[in-house]
């Protein structure tokens, strides 16, 4: 049997305020209702040996007792007093509830027919236990769902491949300064890591990548392309100007270990040019595996 201790706290405590304090301390609603039921139309009786008195209401006083425990008169038993059960603090309810639950479980295992608490309290405890199990099950399912979503996101992020080409009429270049070539026509762009407006590829995940670039150009002007990673030259391909060679073709390739956010592009050297039409000057890349 559980009571909230008013004796040790104050001479008089508003019960409505007490329920509010219990809620603020995180006591579940079913337990608060169980405690409130102890103060609502409580009945008791006295048993001596095999004799029992009639039921009588238990009146819990809010005034401080000095030197003795609170008690109530026993109707029909003269002027003798019956002590009220010992009271406990609200924050001890959890401990007492666990003890009561253990006693109930032990009694059920032994086949006992008598429960160790009020019927309303037992019902509320069972309801609270079922709610706790349901909550734990939902939390487990939520964690599993989050892991599945994260796994799917990682799989999607690991799919990266693109190919793009320069299209249009005429040459690209020559320019007086080094310039990034914008491959304006996208052939494929899985993962959308290549930007056809800037000509720059941005690694969506860390991993090992493979890049290739090819060009077609006329031989009457020099040609030079360089693959750049974060403004650092990696590999290049060039061809000198000749008067007898009508066309030039070239390219290069490299494996690159990139971190998320690294940028890769192709630059045209100053005073060089390539042919910009017919899908002959291209830039491609693919994620081999994430790291």
ZICOR-V941945 format. One line per field, one symbol per residue. ss: DSSP state (H for helix, E for strand, C for the rest). phi: phi as a letter, one per 30 degrees, with the letter a starting at -180 (. if undefined). psi: psi as a letter, one per 40 degrees, with the letter a starting at -180 (. if undefined). A space follows every 50 residues. Layout:
ss=???
phi=???
psi=???
This chain:
ss=CCCECCCCCCCCCCHHHHHHHHHHCCCCHHHHHHHHHHCCCCEECCEECC EECCCEECCCCCCCCCCCCCEEECCCCCCCEEECCCCECHHHHHHHHHHH HHHHHHHHHCCCCCCCCCHHHHHHHHHHHHHHHHHHHHHHHHHHHHHHHH HHHHHHHCCCEEEEECCCCCEEECCCCCEECCCCEEEEEECCCEECCCCE EECCCCEEEEEEEEEEECCCCCEEEEEEECCEEEEEEEECCCCCCCCEEE EEEEEEEECCCCEEEEEECCCCEEECCCCCCEEEEEEEEEC
phi=.cbddcddcbdbbddedddddddddiddeeddddddddcchdbbaccbhc cbdddbdcccdcddcbiadebbdceicicdccddeecbdddceddddddd ddddddddddidccdcadeddddddddddddddddddddddddddddddd ddddddddcbaabbbdbkcidcjdcdbdbddcddcddaadjhdccddcic ccddbdlccbbbbbbbadddbdbabbdcchicdcbbbbaddbcccdabba laaacbcccejdcbacccedibbbdccihccbbbaaddadb
psi=hhihhddecidhhhddddddddddeehiddddddddddehfhiiihhhbe iiiiiiihhhieihhheiiiiiihhefaeiihiiihiiideedddddddd dddddddddeeiehifiidddddddddddddddddddddddddddddddd dddddddeghiihiihiahaihaiieihihhhgehhdighefehhedeeh hhhdihahihiiiiihiieeiihhihhhhfehhciihihihieehdiiii aiiihhhiiheihhihihiifiiiheiffdhihiiihdii.
